[in-house]
């Protein structure tokens, strides 16, 4: 009987630890490069247009959403035309307020508005 309790206890603990792994905030970056600037624009995602990055210090949905909104900031105006930023917290998608192309959508998962002053400025 004692060994059975130990095994059950270990299974419960393993389940609890696995559950915390899903509490992470994951940001999904997707960049659209200015013409001819693809290599430089995609450098932050190892040469790809899209990638995922975990935000370890975002321990709530609100903190994860704030991190996604902050990640919309574009300081490379002549390199990155637009970013689409979505986020998951605890394995579930968060609502960002914009659709895939940045138009207002109350159920949209994108956090980046197309009409931001730091987007669509390629020269």
The first five atom37 places (N, CA, C, CB, O) and aatype in JSON, in Angstrom:
{
  "aatype": [20, 20, 20, 20, 20, 20, 20, 20, 20, 20, 20, 20, 20, 20, 20, 20, 20, 20, 20, 20, 20, 20, 20, 20, 20, 20, 20, 20, 20, 20, 20, 20, 20, 20, 20, 20, 20, 20, 20, 20, 20, 20, 20, 20, 20, 20, 20, 20, 20, 20, 20, 20, 20, 20, 20, 20, 20, 20, 20, 20, 20, 20, 20, 20, 20, 20, 20, 20, 20, 20, 20, 20, 20, 20, 20, 20, 20, 20, 20, 20, 20, 20, 20, 20, 20, 20, 20, 20, 20, 20, 20, 20, 20, 20, 20, 20, 20, 20, 20, 20, 20, 20, 20, 20, 20, 20, 20, 20, 20, 20, 20, 20, 20, 20, 20, 20, 20, 20, 20, 20, 20, 20, 20],
  "atom_mask": [
    [1, 1, 1, 1, 1],
    [1, 1, 1, 1, 1],
    [1, 1, 1, 1, 1],
    [1, 1, 1, 1, 1],
    [1, 1, 1, 1, 1],
    [1, 1, 1, 1, 1],
    [1, 1, 1, 1, 1],
    [1, 1, 1, 1, 1],
    [1, 1, 1, 1, 1],
    [1, 1, 1, 1, 1],
    [1, 1, 1, 1, 1],
    [1, 1, 1, 1, 1],
    [1, 1, 1, 1, 1],
    [1, 1, 1, 1, 1],
    [1, 1, 1, 1, 1],
    [1, 1, 1, 1, 1],
    [1, 1, 1, 1, 1],
    [1, 1, 1, 1, 1],
    [1, 1, 1, 1, 1],
    [1, 1, 1, 1, 1],
    [1, 1, 1, 1, 1],
    [1, 1, 1, 1, 1],
    [1, 1, 1, 1, 1],
    [1, 1, 1, 1, 1],
    [1, 1, 1, 1, 1],
    [1, 1, 1, 1, 1],
    [1, 1, 1, 1, 1],
    [1, 1, 1, 1, 1],
    [1, 1, 1, 1, 1],
    [1, 1, 1, 1, 1],
    [1, 1, 1, 1, 1],
    [1, 1, 1, 1, 1],
    [1, 1, 1, 1, 1],
    [1, 1, 1, 1, 1],
    [1, 1, 1, 1, 1],
    [1, 1, 1, 1, 1],
    [1, 1, 1, 1, 1],
    [1, 1, 1, 1, 1],
    [1, 1, 1, 1, 1],
    [1, 1, 1, 1, 1],
    [1, 1, 1, 1, 1],
    [1, 1, 1, 1, 1],
    [1, 1, 1, 1, 1],
    [1, 1, 1, 1, 1],
    [1, 1, 1, 1, 1],
    [1, 1, 1, 1, 1],
    [1, 1, 1, 1, 1],
    [1, 1, 1, 1, 1],
    [1, 1, 1, 1, 1],
    [1, 1, 1, 1, 1],
    [1, 1, 1, 1, 1],
    [1, 1, 1, 1, 1],
    [1, 1, 1, 1, 1],
    [1, 1, 1, 1, 1],
    [1, 1, 1, 1, 1],
    [1, 1, 1, 1, 1],
    [1, 1, 1, 1, 1],
    [1, 1, 1, 1, 1],
    [1, 1, 1, 1, 1],
    [1, 1, 1, 1, 1],
    [1, 1, 1, 1, 1],
    [1, 1, 1, 1, 1],
    [1, 1, 1, 1, 1],
    [1, 1, 1, 1, 1],
    [1, 1, 1, 1, 1],
    [1, 1, 1, 1, 1],
    [1, 1, 1, 1, 1],
    [1, 1, 1, 1, 1],
    [1, 1, 1, 1, 1],
    [1, 1, 1, 1, 1],
    [1, 1, 1, 1, 1],
    [1, 1, 1, 1, 1],
    [1, 1, 1, 1, 1],
    [1, 1, 1, 1, 1],
    [1, 1, 1, 1, 1],
    [1, 1, 1, 1, 1],
    [1, 1, 1, 1, 1],
    [1, 1, 1, 1, 1],
    [1, 1, 1, 1, 1],
    [1, 1, 1, 1, 1],
    [1, 1, 1, 1, 1],
    [1, 1, 1, 1, 1],
    [1, 1, 1, 1, 1],
    [1, 1, 1, 1, 1],
    [1, 1, 1, 1, 1],
    [1, 1, 1, 1, 1],
    [1, 1, 1, 1, 1],
    [1, 1, 1, 1, 1],
    [1, 1, 1, 1, 1],
    [1, 1, 1, 1, 1],
    [1, 1, 1, 1, 1],
    [1, 1, 1, 1, 1],
    [1, 1, 1, 1, 1],
    [1, 1, 1, 1, 1],
    [1, 1, 1, 1, 1],
    [1, 1, 1, 1, 1],
    [1, 1, 1, 1, 1],
    [1, 1, 1, 1, 1],
    [1, 1, 1, 1, 1],
    [1, 1, 1, 1, 1],
    [1, 1, 1, 1, 1],
    [1, 1, 1, 1, 1],
    [1, 1, 1, 1, 1],
    [1, 1, 1, 1, 1],
    [1, 1, 1, 1, 1],
    [1, 1, 1, 1, 1],
    [1, 1, 1, 1, 1],
    [1, 1, 1, 1, 1],
    [1, 1, 1, 1, 1],
    [1, 1, 1, 1, 1],
    [1, 1, 1, 1, 1],
    [1, 1, 1, 1, 1],
    [1, 1, 1, 1, 1],
    [1, 1, 1, 1, 1],
    [1, 1, 1, 1, 1],
    [1, 1, 1, 1, 1],
    [1, 1, 1, 1, 1],
    [1, 1, 1, 1, 1],
    [1, 1, 1, 1, 1],
    [1, 1, 1, 1, 1],
    [1, 1, 1, 1, 1],
    [1, 1, 1, 1, 1],
    [1, 1, 1, 1, 1]
  ],
  "atom_positions": [
    [[0.83, -1.2, 0.0], [0.0, 0.0, 0.0], [0.86, 1.25, 0.0], [-0.93, 0.0, 1.21], [0.51, 2.23, -0.66]],
    [[1.99, 1.25, 0.72], [2.87, 2.41, 0.8], [3.47, 2.77, -0.55], [3.98, 2.15, 1.8], [3.54, 3.95, -0.9]],
    [[3.88, 1.77, -1.31], [4.48, 2.01, -2.63], [3.45, 2.6, -3.58], [5.07, 0.7, -3.21], [3.78, 3.45, -4.41]],
    [[2.22, 2.15, -3.48], [1.16, 2.67, -4.34], [0.95, 4.16, -4.07], [-0.16, 1.89, -4.11], [0.77, 4.94, -5.01]],
    [[0.98, 4.57, -2.82], [0.82, 5.99, -2.47], [1.97, 6.82, -3.02], [0.73, 6.17, -0.93], [1.77, 7.92, -3.53]],
    [[3.17, 6.28, -2.93], [4.34, 6.99, -3.45], [4.2, 7.19, -4.96], [5.65, 6.22, -3.13], [4.46, 8.28, -5.47]],
    [[3.8, 6.14, -5.67], [3.63, 6.24, -7.12], [2.54, 7.24, -7.49], [3.31, 4.87, -7.71], [2.71, 8.04, -8.41]],
    [[1.42, 7.19, -6.79], [0.33, 8.13, -7.06], [0.8, 9.55, -6.78], [-0.92, 7.79, -6.2], [0.53, 10.47, -7.55]],
    [[1.51, 9.73, -5.67], [2.04, 11.06, -5.33], [2.99, 11.58, -6.4], [2.75, 11.01, -3.99], [2.95, 12.76, -6.75]],
    [[3.85, 10.7, -6.91], [4.79, 11.11, -7.96], [4.05, 11.49, -9.24], [5.8, 9.98, -8.25], [4.43, 12.44, -9.92]],
    [[2.99, 10.76, -9.56], [2.21, 11.06, -10.76], [1.52, 12.42, -10.62], [1.18, 9.96, -11.03], [1.48, 13.2, -11.57]],
    [[0.98, 12.69, -9.44], [0.32, 13.98, -9.2], [1.33, 15.11, -9.31], [-0.36, 14.0, -7.8], [1.05, 16.14, -9.93]],
    [[2.5, 14.94, -8.72], [3.55, 15.95, -8.78], [4.0, 16.17, -10.22], [4.74, 15.55, -7.91], [4.17, 17.31, -10.65]],
    [[4.19, 15.1, -10.97], [4.6, 15.23, -12.37], [3.54, 15.99, -13.17], [4.85, 13.85, -12.99], [3.87, 16.82, -14.01]],
    [[2.28, 15.7, -12.91], [1.2, 16.41, -13.59], [1.19, 17.88, -13.25], [-0.14, 15.81, -13.24], [0.95, 18.72, -14.12]],
    [[1.44, 18.2, -12.0], [1.47, 19.61, -11.58], [2.63, 20.34, -12.22], [1.56, 19.72, -10.05], [2.48, 21.48, -12.66]],
    [[3.78, 19.71, -12.29], [4.94, 20.35, -12.91], [4.73, 20.53, -14.41], [6.2, 19.52, -12.67], [5.12, 21.55, -14.97]],
    [[4.12, 19.55, -15.05], [3.84, 19.67, -16.48], [2.86, 20.81, -16.72], [3.27, 18.36, -17.03], [3.0, 21.53, -17.71]],
    [[1.89, 20.99, -15.85], [0.91, 22.06, -16.0], [1.56, 23.44, -15.98], [-0.12, 21.97, -14.91], [1.09, 24.34, -16.67]],
    [[2.61, 23.62, -15.2], [3.26, 24.93, -15.14], [3.97, 25.25, -16.44], [4.24, 24.98, -13.98], [4.16, 26.42, -16.77]],
    [[4.37, 24.24, -17.17], [5.04, 24.5, -18.45], [4.09, 25.21, -19.41], [5.55, 23.18, -19.08], [4.52, 25.99, -20.25]],
    [[2.8, 24.95, -19.28], [1.82, 25.58, -20.15], [1.46, 26.99, -19.7], [0.57, 24.73, -20.22], [0.75, 27.7, -20.41]],
    [[1.94, 27.41, -18.54], [1.64, 28.75, -18.04], [2.53, 29.8, -18.7], [1.82, 28.8, -16.53], [2.36, 30.99, -18.46]],
    [[3.46, 29.37, -19.53], [4.36, 30.3, -20.2], [3.63, 31.14, -21.24], [5.51, 29.55, -20.86], [2.61, 30.74, -21.81]],
    [[4.18, 32.29, -21.46], [3.71, 33.19, -22.51], [4.57, 32.94, -23.74], [3.78, 34.7, -22.06], [5.8, 32.97, -23.67]],
    [[3.93, 32.7, -24.87], [4.65, 32.5, -26.12], [4.17, 33.54, -27.13], [4.44, 31.05, -26.67], [2.98, 33.64, -27.42]],
    [[5.12, 34.31, -27.65], [4.82, 35.3, -28.68], [5.12, 34.7, -30.05], [5.63, 36.61, -28.47], [6.14, 34.04, -30.24]],
    [[4.22, 34.94, -30.98], [4.36, 34.45, -32.36], [4.63, 35.67, -33.25], [3.08, 33.66, -32.83], [3.73, 36.46, -33.51]],
    [[5.86, 35.8, -33.7], [6.27, 36.91, -34.56], [6.08, 36.52, -36.02], [7.74, 37.3, -34.29], [6.4, 35.4, -36.41]],
    [[5.56, 37.44, -36.81], [5.52, 37.28, -38.27], [5.85, 38.63, -38.87], [4.12, 36.74, -38.76], [5.13, 39.61, -38.65]],
    [[6.93, 38.69, -39.64], [7.38, 39.95, -40.22], [7.15, 39.98, -41.72], [8.86, 40.18, -39.91], [7.29, 38.97, -42.41]],
    [[6.79, 41.16, -42.21], [6.75, 41.43, -43.64], [7.86, 42.43, -43.89], [5.33, 41.97, -44.13], [7.88, 43.52, -43.31]],
    [[8.79, 42.07, -44.76], [9.97, 42.9, -45.01], [9.7, 43.94, -46.08], [11.15, 42.03, -45.41], [8.84, 43.76, -46.95]],
    [[10.45, 45.03, -46.01], [10.47, 45.98, -47.11], [11.13, 45.28, -48.3], [11.24, 47.32, -46.72], [11.95, 44.37, -48.1]],
    [[10.8, 45.68, -49.5], [11.32, 45.04, -50.71], [12.85, 45.02, -50.69], [10.82, 45.77, -51.98], [13.5, 46.05, -50.48]],
    [[13.41, 43.84, -50.9], [14.85, 43.67, -50.93], [15.53, 43.6, -49.57], [15.44, 44.78, -51.7], [16.75, 43.48, -49.5]],
    [[14.76, 43.68, -48.49], [15.33, 43.69, -47.14], [14.99, 42.42, -46.36], [14.82, 44.92, -46.37], [15.09, 42.39, -45.13]],
    [[14.6, 41.38, -47.06], [14.15, 40.15, -46.41], [15.2, 39.55, -45.48], [13.76, 39.13, -47.45], [14.89, 39.19, -44.34]],
    [[16.44, 39.44, -45.94], [17.48, 38.82, -45.12], [17.66, 39.56, -43.79], [18.82, 38.79, -45.88], [17.77, 38.93, -42.74]],
    [[17.7, 40.87, -43.85], [17.88, 41.65, -42.62], [16.63, 41.64, -41.75], [18.27, 43.09, -42.97], [16.72, 41.55, -40.53]],
    [[15.46, 41.74, -42.37], [14.2, 41.76, -41.61], [13.96, 40.44, -40.89], [13.02, 42.06, -42.54], [13.43, 40.43, -39.78]],
    [[14.35, 39.34, -41.5], [14.08, 38.03, -40.93], [15.21, 37.53, -40.04], [13.83, 37.03, -42.04], [15.12, 36.43, -39.48]],
    [[16.26, 38.31, -39.89], [17.42, 37.91, -39.1], [17.04, 37.56, -37.66], [18.45, 39.03, -39.1], [17.61, 36.63, -37.07]],
    [[16.1, 38.29, -37.09], [15.7, 38.06, -35.69], [14.96, 36.74, -35.5], [14.83, 39.21, -35.2], [14.77, 36.29, -34.37]],
    [[14.55, 36.12, -36.6], [13.88, 34.8, -36.55], [14.73, 33.77, -37.3], [12.45, 34.88, -37.17], [14.2, 32.88, -37.96]],
    [[16.03, 33.89, -37.17], [16.95, 32.94, -37.81], [16.71, 32.8, -39.31], [16.84, 31.58, -37.16], [16.76, 31.7, -39.85]],
    [[16.44, 33.92, -39.97], [16.27, 33.92, -41.41], [14.88, 33.58, -41.9], [17.22, 32.98, -42.01], [14.66, 33.5, -43.11]],
    [[13.94, 33.39, -41.0], [12.57, 33.05, -41.39], [11.65, 34.25, -41.14], [12.06, 31.81, -40.6], [11.95, 35.11, -40.32]],
    [[10.54, 34.28, -41.86], [9.58, 35.37, -41.7], [8.82, 35.26, -40.38], [8.59, 35.38, -42.86], [8.32, 36.26, -39.87]],
    [[8.73, 34.06, -39.83], [7.96, 33.85, -38.61], [8.72, 32.96, -37.62], [6.59, 33.21, -38.93], [9.48, 32.08, -38.01]],
    [[8.49, 33.23, -36.34], [9.08, 32.39, -35.29], [8.33, 32.63, -33.98], [10.6, 32.7, -35.12], [7.56, 33.58, -33.85]],
    [[8.57, 31.77, -33.03], [7.97, 31.86, -31.7], [9.06, 32.12, -30.67], [7.19, 30.56, -31.35], [10.17, 31.61, -30.78]],
    [[8.73, 32.94, -29.67], [9.66, 33.21, -28.58], [8.9, 33.21, -27.26], [10.4, 34.56, -28.79], [7.85, 33.84, -27.15]],
    [[9.44, 32.51, -26.27], [8.83, 32.46, -24.94], [9.23, 33.7, -24.16], [9.25, 31.18, -24.18], [10.36, 34.19, -24.27]],
    [[8.29, 34.21, -23.36], [8.55, 35.35, -22.47], [8.4, 34.82, -21.05], [7.57, 36.57, -22.76], [7.29, 34.73, -20.53]],
    [[9.51, 34.49, -20.44], [9.51, 33.83, -19.13], [8.95, 34.7, -18.01], [10.9, 33.4, -18.77], [8.33, 34.19, -17.08]],
    [[9.16, 36.02, -18.08], [8.72, 36.88, -16.98], [7.27, 37.34, -17.1], [9.61, 38.08, -16.89], [6.79, 38.07, -16.24]],
    [[6.57, 36.94, -18.15], [5.15, 37.26, -18.3], [4.36, 36.12, -17.65], [4.74, 37.44, -19.83], [4.11, 35.09, -18.26]],
    [[3.96, 36.33, -16.4], [3.33, 35.27, -15.62], [1.82, 35.4, -15.51], [3.92, 35.24, -14.25], [1.19, 34.71, -14.7]],
    [[1.23, 36.27, -16.32], [-0.23, 36.41, -16.35], [-0.65, 36.71, -17.78], [-0.72, 37.54, -15.37], [0.17, 37.07, -18.62]],
    [[-1.96, 36.57, -18.05], [-2.47, 36.9, -19.38], [-2.21, 38.37, -19.7], [-3.98, 36.6, -19.48], [-1.85, 38.71, -20.82]],
    [[-2.39, 39.22, -18.7], [-2.21, 40.66, -18.9], [-0.75, 40.99, -19.24], [-2.65, 41.44, -17.65], [-0.47, 41.79, -20.13]],
    [[0.17, 40.37, -18.53], [1.6, 40.6, -18.78], [2.0, 40.05, -20.15], [2.46, 39.94, -17.69], [2.82, 40.65, -20.84]],
    [[1.43, 38.95, -20.54], [1.71, 38.36, -21.85], [1.17, 39.27, -22.96], [1.09, 36.95, -21.97], [1.85, 39.51, -23.95]],
    [[-0.05, 39.77, -22.78], [-0.63, 40.7, -23.76], [0.2, 41.97, -23.87], [-2.09, 41.04, -23.38], [0.41, 42.49, -24.97]],
    [[0.67, 42.48, -22.74], [1.52, 43.69, -22.74], [2.83, 43.43, -23.48], [1.8, 44.16, -21.3], [3.31, 44.29, -24.21]],
    [[3.4, 42.24, -23.3], [4.63, 41.88, -24.0], [4.39, 41.8, -25.51], [5.18, 40.54, -23.47], [5.24, 42.23, -26.3]],
    [[3.25, 41.25, -25.91], [2.92, 41.15, -27.33], [2.74, 42.54, -27.94], [1.64, 40.32, -27.54], [3.22, 42.8, -29.04]],
    [[2.05, 43.42, -27.23], [1.85, 44.79, -27.72], [3.19, 45.51, -27.84], [0.91, 45.56, -26.78], [3.43, 46.2, -28.83]],
    [[4.05, 45.36, -26.86], [5.38, 45.99, -26.88], [6.21, 45.45, -28.05], [6.11, 45.75, -25.55], [6.98, 46.19, -28.66]],
    [[6.05, 44.17, -28.35], [6.81, 43.55, -29.44], [6.39, 44.08, -30.81], [6.64, 42.04, -29.4], [7.1, 43.86, -31.79]],
    [[5.26, 44.77, -30.89], [4.85, 45.39, -32.16], [5.76, 46.56, -32.53], [3.4, 45.88, -32.06], [5.87, 46.91, -33.71]],
    [[6.42, 47.15, -31.55], [7.29, 48.31, -31.83], [8.27, 47.99, -32.95], [8.05, 48.73, -30.55], [8.91, 46.94, -32.94]],
    [[8.37, 48.9, -33.9], [9.24, 48.71, -35.07], [10.21, 49.88, -35.17], [8.41, 48.57, -36.38], [9.81, 50.99, -35.52]],
    [[11.46, 49.64, -34.85], [12.46, 50.7, -34.96], [13.31, 50.56, -36.21], [13.35, 50.71, -33.72], [14.27, 51.32, -36.4]],
    [[12.97, 49.6, -37.06], [13.7, 49.41, -38.33], [12.75, 49.73, -39.49], [14.26, 47.93, -38.44], [12.36, 48.85, -40.26]],
    [[12.38, 50.99, -39.59], [11.34, 51.43, -40.53], [11.66, 51.13, -41.98], [11.11, 52.9, -40.37], [10.75, 50.89, -42.77]],
    [[12.93, 51.15, -42.34], [13.31, 50.91, -43.73], [13.63, 49.44, -43.99], [14.49, 51.77, -44.11], [14.07, 49.09, -45.09]],
    [[13.43, 48.58, -43.0], [13.72, 47.15, -43.13], [12.46, 46.31, -42.96], [14.77, 46.73, -42.09], [12.17, 45.43, -43.78]],
    [[11.71, 46.57, -41.89], [10.49, 45.81, -41.6], [9.27, 46.66, -41.92], [10.46, 45.35, -40.11], [9.05, 47.71, -41.33]],
    [[8.47, 46.18, -42.88], [7.27, 46.91, -43.28], [6.17, 46.76, -42.24], [6.78, 46.43, -44.65], [5.54, 47.74, -41.85]],
    [[5.94, 45.52, -41.8], [4.84, 45.26, -40.87], [5.16, 44.02, -40.05], [3.51, 45.08, -41.64], [5.85, 43.11, -40.5]],
    [[4.65, 44.0, -38.84], [4.73, 42.83, -37.97], [3.33, 42.4, -37.58], [5.59, 43.11, -36.7], [2.48, 43.22, -37.26]],
    [[3.11, 41.11, -37.63], [1.9, 40.52, -37.06], [2.36, 39.82, -35.79], [1.17, 39.51, -38.08], [3.28, 39.0, -35.83]],
    [[1.74, 40.15, -34.67], [2.15, 39.61, -33.38], [0.94, 38.97, -32.7], [2.76, 40.71, -32.49], [-0.03, 39.65, -32.38]],
    [[1.01, 37.67, -32.49], [-0.02, 36.98, -31.73], [0.64, 36.35, -30.5], [-0.75, 35.89, -32.6], [1.86, 36.25, -30.43]],
    [[-0.16, 35.95, -29.53], [0.39, 35.4, -28.3], [-0.52, 34.32, -27.73], [0.59, 36.51, -27.26], [-1.74, 34.35, -27.89]],
    [[0.11, 33.37, -27.06], [-0.61, 32.33, -26.31], [-0.18, 32.41, -24.86], [-0.33, 30.91, -26.9], [1.0, 32.63, -24.56]],
    [[-1.13, 32.24, -23.97], [-0.81, 32.13, -22.54], [-1.47, 30.86, -22.03], [-1.29, 33.39, -21.74], [-2.66, 30.64, -22.25]],
    [[-0.72, 30.04, -21.36], [-1.21, 28.75, -20.85], [-1.79, 27.91, -21.98], [-2.28, 28.98, -19.76], [-2.76, 27.18, -21.79]],
    [[-1.17, 28.02, -23.16], [-1.59, 27.22, -24.29], [-2.83, 27.72, -25.02], [-1.83, 25.85, -23.85], [-3.31, 27.06, -25.94]],
    [[-3.35, 28.88, -24.61], [-4.57, 29.42, -25.23], [-4.26, 30.76, -25.88], [-5.71, 29.57, -24.19], [-3.55, 31.58, -25.31]],
    [[-4.8, 30.99, -27.09], [-4.54, 32.26, -27.78], [-5.19, 33.45, -27.06], [-5.05, 32.19, -29.21], [-6.29, 33.35, -26.53]],
    [[-4.48, 34.56, -27.06], [-4.99, 35.81, -26.49], [-5.61, 36.66, -27.59], [-3.87, 36.59, -25.75], [-5.24, 36.54, -28.76]],
    [[-6.54, 37.53, -27.22], [-7.16, 38.45, -28.16], [-6.34, 39.73, -28.2], [-8.65, 38.76, -27.76], [-6.05, 40.34, -27.17]],
    [[-5.95, 40.13, -29.43], [-5.14, 41.33, -29.59], [-5.92, 42.53, -30.08], [-4.03, 41.05, -30.54], [-5.48, 43.67, -29.88]],
    [[-7.06, 42.31, -30.71], [-7.9, 43.41, -31.17], [-7.77, 43.78, -32.63], [-7.6, 44.59, -30.37], [-8.42, 44.71, -33.1]],
    [[-6.9, 43.04, -33.37], [-6.72, 43.31, -34.8], [-6.68, 42.0, -35.56], [-5.41, 44.14, -35.05], [-6.29, 40.96, -35.03]],
    [[-7.1, 42.06, -36.84], [-7.05, 40.86, -37.67], [-5.62, 40.68, -38.21], [-8.07, 40.95, -38.83], [-4.71, 41.41, -37.84]],
    [[-5.44, 39.71, -39.08], [-4.11, 39.36, -39.58], [-3.41, 40.5, -40.31], [-4.21, 38.18, -40.49], [-2.18, 40.55, -40.34]],
    [[-4.17, 41.41, -40.91], [-3.56, 42.53, -41.64], [-3.6, 43.83, -40.85], [-4.25, 42.73, -42.98], [-3.3, 44.89, -41.39]],
    [[-3.98, 43.75, -39.58], [-3.91, 44.91, -38.7], [-5.13, 45.8, -38.66], [-2.79, 45.72, -39.09], [-5.06, 46.91, -38.14]],
    [[-6.25, 45.34, -39.2], [-7.49, 46.11, -39.12], [-8.23, 45.74, -37.83], [-8.4, 45.86, -40.38], [-8.19, 44.59, -37.39]],
    [[-8.9, 46.71, -37.24], [-9.6, 46.5, -35.97], [-10.56, 45.32, -36.06], [-10.36, 47.76, -35.56], [-11.35, 45.22, -37.0]],
    [[-10.48, 44.42, -35.08], [-11.32, 43.24, -35.01], [-11.35, 42.81, -33.54], [-10.79, 42.07, -35.95], [-10.34, 42.35, -33.01]],
    [[-12.49, 42.97, -32.9], [-12.58, 42.73, -31.46], [-12.21, 41.3, -31.06], [-13.97, 43.04, -30.97], [-11.86, 41.06, -29.9]],
    [[-12.28, 40.37, -31.97], [-11.91, 38.99, -31.64], [-10.6, 38.57, -32.3], [-13.02, 38.04, -32.07], [-10.2, 37.41, -32.19]],
    [[-9.94, 39.5, -32.97], [-8.69, 39.18, -33.67], [-7.54, 38.89, -32.73], [-8.31, 40.32, -34.59], [-7.46, 39.46, -31.63]],
    [[-6.65, 38.02, -33.15], [-5.53, 37.62, -32.32], [-4.27, 38.45, -32.5], [-5.2, 36.22, -32.59], [-3.31, 38.28, -31.76]],
    [[-4.27, 39.35, -33.48], [-3.09, 40.17, -33.77], [-3.07, 41.39, -32.84], [-3.08, 40.62, -35.26], [-4.1, 42.02, -32.61]],
    [[-1.9, 41.72, -32.32], [-1.75, 42.88, -31.42], [-1.29, 44.13, -32.16], [-0.77, 42.54, -30.32], [-1.3, 45.22, -31.57]],
    [[-0.88, 44.03, -33.42], [-0.28, 45.17, -34.14], [-1.27, 45.8, -35.12], [0.98, 44.72, -34.89], [-1.76, 45.14, -36.03]],
    [[-1.56, 47.07, -34.92], [-2.44, 47.81, -35.83], [-1.67, 48.2, -37.08], [-3.03, 49.07, -35.13], [-0.5, 48.57, -37.0]],
    [[-2.31, 48.12, -38.23], [-1.66, 48.48, -39.49], [-1.39, 49.97, -39.59], [-2.51, 48.04, -40.66], [-0.46, 50.38, -40.29]],
    [[-2.18, 50.78, -38.89], [-2.02, 52.24, -39.01], [-1.1, 52.83, -37.94], [-3.38, 52.9, -38.92], [-1.11, 54.04, -37.71]],
    [[-0.31, 51.98, -37.29], [0.69, 52.5, -36.34], [1.67, 53.4, -37.09], [1.45, 51.33, -35.61], [1.96, 53.13, -38.25]],
    [[2.17, 54.44, -36.46], [3.11, 55.33, -37.14], [4.47, 54.68, -37.46], [3.34, 56.55, -36.3], [5.25, 55.23, -38.24]],
    [[4.75, 53.53, -36.85], [6.02, 52.85, -37.12], [5.87, 51.64, -38.04], [6.65, 52.42, -35.81], [6.75, 50.78, -38.09]],
    [[4.75, 51.56, -38.76], [4.53, 50.47, -39.71], [4.3, 51.05, -41.1], [3.33, 49.59, -39.27], [3.9, 52.21, -41.26]],
    [[4.55, 50.22, -42.1], [4.3, 50.57, -43.5], [5.03, 51.85, -43.91], [2.8, 50.74, -43.73], [4.45, 52.71, -44.57]],
    [[6.29, 51.95, -43.54], [7.09, 53.15, -43.84], [8.25, 52.86, -44.79], [7.62, 53.75, -42.56], [9.17, 53.67, -44.89]],
    [[8.23, 51.75, -45.48], [9.33, 51.41, -46.4], [9.55, 52.54, -47.39], [9.04, 50.1, -47.14], [8.6, 53.2, -47.83]],
    [[10.82, 52.74, -47.74], [11.13, 53.82, -48.69], [11.84, 53.28, -49.9], [11.98, 54.89, -48.04], [12.17, 54.04, -50.81]]
  ]
}
